[in-house]
Amino acid sequence: MIRTIEAIVDERGRVRLLEDVTLPEARRALVTILEDAPTPSVSETALLSEPALAKDWSRPEEDEAWSHLEPER
């Protein structure tokens, strides 16, 4: 079974896992070195901005501005 486990690699190359791992026997592992800080994905950014945008989008002026795109009832 393949698992991904977050770890820190220090400047001397020592790897410290950020969670405990128990295996039935020794296993091979690959280490990928990432940038210093993770960059939020577009979906995270959209989710975080949704409350602020909802205030602006939930105004009568917005409904009127976009009403021409709604199907006729």
Gaussian input, Z-matrix of N, CA and C with variables (Angstrom, degrees):
# hf/3-21g

backbone

0 1
 N
 C     1     B1
 C     2     B2     1     A1
 N     3     B3     2     A2     1     D1
 C     4     B4     3     A3     2     D2
 C     5     B5     4     A4     3     D3
 N     6     B6     5     A5     4     D4
 C     7     B7     6     A6     5     D5
 C     8     B8     7     A7     6     D6
 N     9     B9     8     A8     7     D7
 C    10    B10     9     A9     8     D8
 C    11    B11    10    A10     9     D9
 N    12    B12    11    A11    10    D10
 C    13    B13    12    A12    11    D11
 C    14    B14    13    A13    12    D12
 N    15    B15    14    A14    13    D13
 C    16    B16    15    A15    14    D14
 C    17    B17    16    A16    15    D15
 N    18    B18    17    A17    16    D16
 C    19    B19    18    A18    17    D17
 C    20    B20    19    A19    18    D18
 N    21    B21    20    A20    19    D19
 C    22    B22    21    A21    20    D20
 C    23    B23    22    A22    21    D21
 N    24    B24    23    A23    22    D22
 C    25    B25    24    A24    23    D23
 C    26    B26    25    A25    24    D24
 N    27    B27    26    A26    25    D25
 C    28    B28    27    A27    26    D26
 C    29    B29    28    A28    27    D27
 N    30    B30    29    A29    28    D28
 C    31    B31    30    A30    29    D29
 C    32    B32    31    A31    30    D30
 N    33    B33    32    A32    31    D31
 C    34    B34    33    A33    32    D32
 C    35    B35    34    A34    33    D33
 N    36    B36    35    A35    34    D34
 C    37    B37    36    A36    35    D35
 C    38    B38    37    A37    36    D36
 N    39    B39    38    A38    37    D37
 C    40    B40    39    A39    38    D38
 C    41    B41    40    A40    39    D39
 N    42    B42    41    A41    40    D40
 C    43    B43    42    A42    41    D41
 C    44    B44    43    A43    42    D42
 N    45    B45    44    A44    43    D43
 C    46    B46    45    A45    44    D44
 C    47    B47    46    A46    45    D45
 N    48    B48    47    A47    46    D46
 C    49    B49    48    A48    47    D47
 C    50    B50    49    A49    48    D48
 N    51    B51    50    A50    49    D49
 C    52    B52    51    A51    50    D50
 C    53    B53    52    A52    51    D51
 N    54    B54    53    A53    52    D52
 C    55    B55    54    A54    53    D53
 C    56    B56    55    A55    54    D54
 N    57    B57    56    A56    55    D55
 C    58    B58    57    A57    56    D56
 C    59    B59    58    A58    57    D57
 N    60    B60    59    A59    58    D58
 C    61    B61    60    A60    59    D59
 C    62    B62    61    A61    60    D60
 N    63    B63    62    A62    61    D61
 C    64    B64    63    A63    62    D62
 C    65    B65    64    A64    63    D63
 N    66    B66    65    A65    64    D64
 C    67    B67    66    A66    65    D65
 C    68    B68    67    A67    66    D66
 N    69    B69    68    A68    67    D67
 C    70    B70    69    A69    68    D68
 C    71    B71    70    A70    69    D69
 N    72    B72    71    A71    70    D70
 C    73    B73    72    A72    71    D71
 C    74    B74    73    A73    72    D72
 N    75    B75    74    A74    73    D73
 C    76    B76    75    A75    74    D74
 C    77    B77    76    A76    75    D75
 N    78    B78    77    A77    76    D76
 C    79    B79    78    A78    77    D77
 C    80    B80    79    A79    78    D78
 N    81    B81    80    A80    79    D79
 C    82    B82    81    A81    80    D80
 C    83    B83    82    A82    81    D81
 N    84    B84    83    A83    82    D82
 C    85    B85    84    A84    83    D83
 C    86    B86    85    A85    84    D84
 N    87    B87    86    A86    85    D85
 C    88    B88    87    A87    86    D86
 C    89    B89    88    A88    87    D87
 N    90    B90    89    A89    88    D88
 C    91    B91    90    A90    89    D89
 C    92    B92    91    A91    90    D90
 N    93    B93    92    A92    91    D91
 C    94    B94    93    A93    92    D92
 C    95    B95    94    A94    93    D93
 N    96    B96    95    A95    94    D94
 C    97    B97    96    A96    95    D95
 C    98    B98    97    A97    96    D96
 N    99    B99    98    A98    97    D97
 C   100   B100    99    A99    98    D98
 C   101   B101   100   A100    99    D99
 N   102   B102   101   A101   100   D100
 C   103   B103   102   A102   101   D101
 C   104   B104   103   A103   102   D102
 N   105   B105   104   A104   103   D103
 C   106   B106   105   A105   104   D104
 C   107   B107   106   A106   105   D105
 N   108   B108   107   A107   106   D106
 C   109   B109   108   A108   107   D107
 C   110   B110   109   A109   108   D108
 N   111   B111   110   A110   109   D109
 C   112   B112   111   A111   110   D110
 C   113   B113   112   A112   111   D111
 N   114   B114   113   A113   112   D112
 C   115   B115   114   A114   113   D113
 C   116   B116   115   A115   114   D114
 N   117   B117   116   A116   115   D115
 C   118   B118   117   A117   116   D116
 C   119   B119   118   A118   117   D117
 N   120   B120   119   A119   118   D118
 C   121   B121   120   A120   119   D119
 C   122   B122   121   A121   120   D120
 N   123   B123   122   A122   121   D121
 C   124   B124   123   A123   122   D122
 C   125   B125   124   A124   123   D123
 N   126   B126   125   A125   124   D124
 C   127   B127   126   A126   125   D125
 C   128   B128   127   A127   126   D126
 N   129   B129   128   A128   127   D127
 C   130   B130   129   A129   128   D128
 C   131   B131   130   A130   129   D129
 N   132   B132   131   A131   130   D130
 C   133   B133   132   A132   131   D131
 C   134   B134   133   A133   132   D132
 N   135   B135   134   A134   133   D133
 C   136   B136   135   A135   134   D134
 C   137   B137   136   A136   135   D135
 N   138   B138   137   A137   136   D136
 C   139   B139   138   A138   137   D137
 C   140   B140   139   A139   138   D138
 N   141   B141   140   A140   139   D139
 C   142   B142   141   A141   140   D140
 C   143   B143   142   A142   141   D141
 N   144   B144   143   A143   142   D142
 C   145   B145   144   A144   143   D143
 C   146   B146   145   A145   144   D144
 N   147   B147   146   A146   145   D145
 C   148   B148   147   A147   146   D146
 C   149   B149   148   A148   147   D147
 N   150   B150   149   A149   148   D148
 C   151   B151   150   A150   149   D149
 C   152   B152   151   A151   150   D150
 N   153   B153   152   A152   151   D151
 C   154   B154   153   A153   152   D152
 C   155   B155   154   A154   153   D153
 N   156   B156   155   A155   154   D154
 C   157   B157   156   A156   155   D155
 C   158   B158   157   A157   156   D156
 N   159   B159   158   A158   157   D157
 C   160   B160   159   A159   158   D158
 C   161   B161   160   A160   159   D159
 N   162   B162   161   A161   160   D160
 C   163   B163   162   A162   161   D161
 C   164   B164   163   A163   162   D162
 N   165   B165   164   A164   163   D163
 C   166   B166   165   A165   164   D164
 C   167   B167   166   A166   165   D165
 N   168   B168   167   A167   166   D166
 C   169   B169   168   A168   167   D167
 C   170   B170   169   A169   168   D168
 N   171   B171   170   A170   169   D169
 C   172   B172   171   A171   170   D170
 C   173   B173   172   A172   171   D171
 N   174   B174   173   A173   172   D172
 C   175   B175   174   A174   173   D173
 C   176   B176   175   A175   174   D174
 N   177   B177   176   A176   175   D175
 C   178   B178   177   A177   176   D176
 C   179   B179   178   A178   177   D177
 N   180   B180   179   A179   178   D178
 C   181   B181   180   A180   179   D179
 C   182   B182   181   A181   180   D180
 N   183   B183   182   A182   181   D181
 C   184   B184   183   A183   182   D182
 C   185   B185   184   A184   183   D183
 N   186   B186   185   A185   184   D184
 C   187   B187   186   A186   185   D185
 C   188   B188   187   A187   186   D186
 N   189   B189   188   A188   187   D187
 C   190   B190   189   A189   188   D188
 C   191   B191   190   A190   189   D189
 N   192   B192   191   A191   190   D190
 C   193   B193   192   A192   191   D191
 C   194   B194   193   A193   192   D192
 N   195   B195   194   A194   193   D193
 C   196   B196   195   A195   194   D194
 C   197   B197   196   A196   195   D195
 N   198   B198   197   A197   196   D196
 C   199   B199   198   A198   197   D197
 C   200   B200   199   A199   198   D198
 N   201   B201   200   A200   199   D199
 C   202   B202   201   A201   200   D200
 C   203   B203   202   A202   201   D201
 N   204   B204   203   A203   202   D202
 C   205   B205   204   A204   203   D203
 C   206   B206   205   A205   204   D204
 N   207   B207   206   A206   205   D205
 C   208   B208   207   A207   206   D206
 C   209   B209   208   A208   207   D207
 N   210   B210   209   A209   208   D208
 C   211   B211   210   A210   209   D209
 C   212   B212   211   A211   210   D210
 N   213   B213   212   A212   211   D211
 C   214   B214   213   A213   212   D212
 C   215   B215   214   A214   213   D213
 N   216   B216   215   A215   214   D214
 C   217   B217   216   A216   215   D215
 C   218   B218   217   A217   216   D216

   B1=1.4513
   B2=1.5313
   B3=1.3262
   B4=1.4609
   B5=1.5236
   B6=1.3283
   B7=1.4683
   B8=1.5103
   B9=1.3184
   B10=1.4593
   B11=1.5175
   B12=1.3157
   B13=1.4590
   B14=1.5244
   B15=1.3178
   B16=1.4595
   B17=1.5273
   B18=1.3238
   B19=1.4599
   B20=1.5247
   B21=1.3120
   B22=1.4603
   B23=1.5262
   B24=1.3297
   B25=1.4622
   B26=1.5231
   B27=1.3378
   B28=1.4635
   B29=1.5271
   B30=1.3301
   B31=1.4621
   B32=1.5264
   B33=1.3291
   B34=1.4692
   B35=1.5218
   B36=1.3363
   B37=1.4627
   B38=1.5165
   B39=1.3172
   B40=1.4666
   B41=1.5229
   B42=1.3172
   B43=1.4647
   B44=1.5204
   B45=1.3470
   B46=1.4716
   B47=1.5204
   B48=1.3320
   B49=1.4583
   B50=1.5202
   B51=1.3300
   B52=1.4624
   B53=1.5223
   B54=1.3147
   B55=1.4648
   B56=1.5232
   B57=1.3140
   B58=1.4608
   B59=1.5221
   B60=1.3304
   B61=1.4599
   B62=1.5191
   B63=1.3179
   B64=1.4574
   B65=1.5219
   B66=1.3332
   B67=1.4575
   B68=1.5240
   B69=1.3239
   B70=1.4614
   B71=1.5293
   B72=1.3339
   B73=1.4657
   B74=1.5253
   B75=1.3206
   B76=1.4677
   B77=1.5270
   B78=1.3175
   B79=1.4686
   B80=1.5256
   B81=1.3248
   B82=1.4621
   B83=1.5190
   B84=1.3359
   B85=1.4645
   B86=1.5241
   B87=1.3072
   B88=1.4596
   B89=1.5177
   B90=1.3180
   B91=1.4602
   B92=1.5242
   B93=1.3349
   B94=1.4580
   B95=1.5198
   B96=1.3189
   B97=1.4590
   B98=1.5269
   B99=1.3303
   B100=1.4597
   B101=1.5255
   B102=1.3197
   B103=1.4626
   B104=1.5285
   B105=1.3323
   B106=1.4653
   B107=1.5189
   B108=1.3278
   B109=1.4643
   B110=1.5236
   B111=1.3196
   B112=1.4638
   B113=1.5226
   B114=1.3240
   B115=1.4586
   B116=1.5154
   B117=1.3217
   B118=1.4618
   B119=1.5185
   B120=1.3113
   B121=1.4570
   B122=1.5221
   B123=1.3112
   B124=1.4636
   B125=1.5192
   B126=1.3232
   B127=1.4628
   B128=1.5280
   B129=1.3369
   B130=1.4674
   B131=1.5222
   B132=1.3203
   B133=1.4570
   B134=1.5206
   B135=1.3122
   B136=1.4656
   B137=1.5231
   B138=1.3220
   B139=1.4644
   B140=1.5213
   B141=1.3224
   B142=1.4579
   B143=1.5231
   B144=1.3306
   B145=1.4672
   B146=1.5206
   B147=1.3254
   B148=1.4677
   B149=1.5268
   B150=1.3360
   B151=1.4705
   B152=1.5271
   B153=1.3280
   B154=1.4668
   B155=1.5232
   B156=1.3299
   B157=1.4588
   B158=1.5234
   B159=1.3235
   B160=1.4649
   B161=1.5222
   B162=1.3365
   B163=1.4711
   B164=1.5245
   B165=1.3223
   B166=1.4629
   B167=1.5262
   B168=1.3144
   B169=1.4620
   B170=1.5192
   B171=1.3083
   B172=1.4713
   B173=1.5253
   B174=1.3035
   B175=1.4638
   B176=1.5231
   B177=1.3265
   B178=1.4682
   B179=1.5299
   B180=1.3275
   B181=1.4658
   B182=1.5291
   B183=1.3215
   B184=1.4623
   B185=1.5243
   B186=1.3287
   B187=1.4679
   B188=1.5217
   B189=1.3166
   B190=1.4653
   B191=1.5306
   B192=1.3220
   B193=1.4637
   B194=1.5279
   B195=1.3274
   B196=1.4599
   B197=1.5275
   B198=1.2966
   B199=1.4673
   B200=1.5268
   B201=1.3362
   B202=1.4650
   B203=1.5294
   B204=1.3285
   B205=1.4616
   B206=1.5250
   B207=1.3160
   B208=1.4619
   B209=1.5240
   B210=1.3360
   B211=1.4659
   B212=1.5275
   B213=1.3174
   B214=1.4669
   B215=1.5167
   B216=1.3357
   B217=1.4723
   B218=1.4880
   A1=108.80
   A2=116.06
   A3=120.98
   A4=108.69
   A5=116.21
   A6=122.06
   A7=109.02
   A8=116.02
   A9=121.61
   A10=107.65
   A11=115.89
   A12=121.36
   A13=107.68
   A14=116.74
   A15=120.36
   A16=109.69
   A17=115.14
   A18=120.68
   A19=109.34
   A20=115.24
   A21=122.79
   A22=107.07
   A23=116.09
   A24=121.05
   A25=106.29
   A26=116.49
   A27=118.29
   A28=110.78
   A29=115.63
   A30=120.71
   A31=113.15
   A32=117.59
   A33=121.07
   A34=111.63
   A35=116.65
   A36=120.30
   A37=114.80
   A38=117.66
   A39=120.17
   A40=109.31
   A41=115.81
   A42=122.26
   A43=108.71
   A44=115.74
   A45=121.10
   A46=107.64
   A47=116.19
   A48=120.91
   A49=109.79
   A50=116.95
   A51=121.04
   A52=112.72
   A53=116.87
   A54=121.11
   A55=108.08
   A56=116.16
   A57=120.58
   A58=110.08
   A59=115.62
   A60=121.52
   A61=107.90
   A62=116.06
   A63=121.62
   A64=107.88
   A65=115.88
   A66=121.45
   A67=109.50
   A68=117.82
   A69=119.73
   A70=112.53
   A71=116.58
   A72=121.87
   A73=108.13
   A74=117.49
   A75=121.35
   A76=110.13
   A77=116.02
   A78=122.28
   A79=109.44
   A80=115.27
   A81=120.67
   A82=107.71
   A83=116.63
   A84=120.95
   A85=108.74
   A86=115.65
   A87=122.53
   A88=107.59
   A89=116.81
   A90=120.96
   A91=107.78
   A92=116.51
   A93=122.36
   A94=107.87
   A95=117.51
   A96=121.52
   A97=108.15
   A98=117.17
   A99=123.62
   A100=110.94
   A101=116.33
   A102=121.58
   A103=108.94
   A104=116.96
   A105=121.35
   A106=113.21
   A107=116.66
   A108=120.12
   A109=108.84
   A110=116.78
   A111=118.10
   A112=110.50
   A113=116.38
   A114=120.22
   A115=108.02
   A116=116.95
   A117=118.78
   A118=110.82
   A119=115.49
   A120=119.45
   A121=109.44
   A122=116.30
   A123=120.81
   A124=110.22
   A125=117.32
   A126=119.04
   A127=111.45
   A128=117.88
   A129=119.88
   A130=110.51
   A131=116.27
   A132=120.51
   A133=110.49
   A134=116.60
   A135=120.41
   A136=110.96
   A137=116.45
   A138=119.50
   A139=111.79
   A140=116.71
   A141=119.82
   A142=112.37
   A143=117.91
   A144=120.45
   A145=112.77
   A146=117.80
   A147=120.72
   A148=114.06
   A149=120.92
   A150=119.60
   A151=113.09
   A152=117.10
   A153=119.67
   A154=110.86
   A155=116.53
   A156=120.03
   A157=111.50
   A158=117.30
   A159=120.51
   A160=111.08
   A161=116.51
   A162=119.48
   A163=110.26
   A164=116.12
   A165=120.65
   A166=111.47
   A167=117.42
   A168=121.32
   A169=112.76
   A170=117.76
   A171=121.18
   A172=112.10
   A173=117.11
   A174=121.44
   A175=109.49
   A176=117.40
   A177=120.68
   A178=112.51
   A179=117.43
   A180=120.59
   A181=111.32
   A182=116.06
   A183=120.12
   A184=110.59
   A185=116.66
   A186=120.01
   A187=110.40
   A188=115.97
   A189=120.23
   A190=111.11
   A191=117.02
   A192=120.94
   A193=112.38
   A194=117.38
   A195=121.20
   A196=113.02
   A197=117.82
   A198=121.08
   A199=112.68
   A200=118.13
   A201=120.28
   A202=112.65
   A203=118.14
   A204=121.69
   A205=112.90
   A206=117.30
   A207=120.70
   A208=109.97
   A209=116.60
   A210=118.96
   A211=109.96
   A212=115.07
   A213=118.77
   A214=109.15
   A215=114.98
   A216=119.42
   A217=111.10
   D1=133.84
   D2=178.43
   D3=-93.49
   D4=131.72
   D5=177.65
   D6=-129.11
   D7=148.51
   D8=173.33
   D9=-109.82
   D10=128.53
   D11=-177.64
   D12=-129.73
   D13=128.71
   D14=179.79
   D15=-71.61
   D16=142.27
   D17=-178.72
   D18=-148.42
   D19=166.71
   D20=174.87
   D21=-117.00
   D22=133.15
   D23=174.33
   D24=-110.06
   D25=119.20
   D26=-177.85
   D27=-81.50
   D28=177.42
   D29=-175.01
   D30=-65.03
   D31=-15.95
   D32=177.27
   D33=-96.44
   D34=3.66
   D35=176.90
   D36=88.43
   D37=6.11
   D38=178.39
   D39=-77.65
   D40=135.62
   D41=-178.51
   D42=-102.13
   D43=127.87
   D44=176.74
   D45=-121.38
   D46=115.23
   D47=178.41
   D48=-71.32
   D49=143.38
   D50=-178.63
   D51=-91.82
   D52=5.21
   D53=173.46
   D54=-149.06
   D55=157.37
   D56=178.32
   D57=-71.76
   D58=142.56
   D59=178.79
   D60=-129.55
   D61=128.56
   D62=176.03
   D63=-119.36
   D64=125.08
   D65=-178.81
   D66=-124.89
   D67=151.81
   D68=179.33
   D69=-69.58
   D70=-24.07
   D71=178.07
   D72=-161.39
   D73=173.22
   D74=-179.80
   D75=-61.28
   D76=144.27
   D77=-179.85
   D78=-132.72
   D79=155.70
   D80=171.66
   D81=-74.60
   D82=157.55
   D83=177.14
   D84=-147.17
   D85=152.50
   D86=173.43
   D87=-113.84
   D88=141.45
   D89=178.78
   D90=-117.27
   D91=125.96
   D92=176.85
   D93=-110.59
   D94=124.28
   D95=-179.67
   D96=-88.58
   D97=123.22
   D98=-177.66
   D99=-101.85
   D100=171.05
   D101=174.04
   D102=-63.11
   D103=165.91
   D104=-177.65
   D105=-54.17
   D106=-54.14
   D107=-177.06
   D108=-121.56
   D109=138.93
   D110=177.59
   D111=-66.61
   D112=141.52
   D113=176.17
   D114=-96.31
   D115=133.88
   D116=-178.05
   D117=-64.24
   D118=142.24
   D119=177.11
   D120=-75.84
   D121=167.19
   D122=-179.32
   D123=-58.26
   D124=-40.25
   D125=-178.06
   D126=-64.70
   D127=-36.89
   D128=177.09
   D129=-65.06
   D130=-42.63
   D131=179.47
   D132=-62.52
   D133=-43.51
   D134=179.18
   D135=-62.49
   D136=-43.08
   D137=179.75
   D138=-64.00
   D139=-39.82
   D140=-178.94
   D141=-71.16
   D142=-29.39
   D143=-178.83
   D144=-88.90
   D145=-11.10
   D146=-175.78
   D147=-55.49
   D148=-46.88
   D149=-179.85
   D150=-59.78
   D151=-40.40
   D152=179.97
   D153=-67.52
   D154=-41.33
   D155=179.52
   D156=-69.99
   D157=-33.24
   D158=-179.23
   D159=-60.57
   D160=-36.74
   D161=177.65
   D162=-59.12
   D163=-45.46
   D164=-177.94
   D165=-71.95
   D166=-39.95
   D167=-176.23
   D168=-74.65
   D169=-22.23
   D170=-175.17
   D171=-92.67
   D172=35.15
   D173=178.69
   D174=-108.40
   D175=148.99
   D176=178.56
   D177=-57.14
   D178=-34.14
   D179=179.55
   D180=-61.99
   D181=-38.20
   D182=178.14
   D183=-67.39
   D184=-43.29
   D185=178.39
   D186=-57.66
   D187=-43.75
   D188=-179.44
   D189=-66.53
   D190=-41.38
   D191=-177.83
   D192=-63.12
   D193=-31.40
   D194=-176.96
   D195=-103.76
   D196=1.71
   D197=-174.96
   D198=-61.40
   D199=-28.67
   D200=-179.45
   D201=-66.09
   D202=-15.12
   D203=179.24
   D204=-91.26
   D205=-10.94
   D206=-179.58
   D207=-80.19
   D208=143.81
   D209=177.44
   D210=-67.07
   D211=148.53
   D212=178.86
   D213=-70.99
   D214=146.86
   D215=-178.01
   D216=-102.83

